[in-house]
Amino acid sequence: MSASNVSASTTIAAPPETIFAILADPRQHARIDGSGTVRGSLSGPDRLELGSQFGMDMKMGAPYRIKNRVVEFEDGRLIAWRHVGAHRWRYELTPQAGGTVVTETWDLTHCNGLNRWVLGAMGYPKRHQKGIEQTLVNLKEAAEADAA
């Protein structure tokens, strides 16, 4: 089984700037995490930008720490980061009347075939699909509250 990209979208009744402020602040990632793995921010800037590095306190079975680097960035529109694996977590924001469409993607296009196979065999696509869907629910709730 080879893993492939997984993604989901939602419309949030908030401007892109409000949503992006949450995504670009690693201290808020535990607030919106739908996977149950992000525990908190350990290091990094208050606001991410291209090339920023930030550390997170995580737990997937056992606790661990991970360092991420922002590899794609368009202020208010796009942010993506990766850690030691080549896969990326990407958020794309598209303004529309009454809000913003947010698409979150677990992007494997930068992984080699072996890495995709291992991730697929370990069940990550299915697990991440559920986490992405819940993260978008949490992000919607947080951004709409912040915009109010």
Sequence and secondary structure as in RCSB ss.txt:
>XXXX:A:sequence
MSASNVSASTTIAAPPETIFAILADPRQHARIDGSGTVRGSLSGPDRLELGSQFGMDMKMGAPYRIKNRVVEFED
GRLIAWRHVGAHRWRYELTPQAGGTVVTETWDLTHCNGLNRWVLGAMGYPKRHQKGIEQTLVNLKEAAEADAA
>XXXX:A:secstr
     EEEEEEESS HHHHHHHHT GGGHHHH SSS EEEEEES SS  TT EEEEEEESSSEEEEEEEEEEEET
TTEEEEE SSS EEEEEEEEETTEEEEEEEEE TTS HHHHHHHHHTTHHHHHHHHHHHHHHHHHHHHHHHH 
